[in-house]
Amino acid sequence: MIEPLPLFVFGTLRQGHSNHHLLADALLHCVPATLPGFRRGVTEHGFPSAELDLDARLEGELIHLRSDTYRATLARLDELEDLPHGQLRGRFYQRAIVAVQTTEGPVLAWAYIDPLCPVNPAGQALLA
């Protein structure tokens, strides 16, 4: 079962960027957010990555998704991020649960992060 969390985006899925159209029919609302413990990097195939760096904060957006298109949207994004069907980890990214900061406080969200970042059995990124 996929936990219905919002999605933290920091690269091509942000508003005004090349892959944001993949969220167009699923977007409820979007707010600025930061991801403590990560910095922006570049994958070996040239796209933005979220790499573990305990002293950093990655700027991005918290996307709240419509419930009726939630599963289909995540499946479409998993395909974009080259995750094998039914898996949370691929060659360039893993979809993991992260704690992001917003003006309204901390929020748990899905994010596509470095596949080498350790996660617990529940899929939550470990920062220590």
Order of alpha helices (4+ residues) and beta strands (2+ residues): beta-beta-beta-alpha-beta-beta
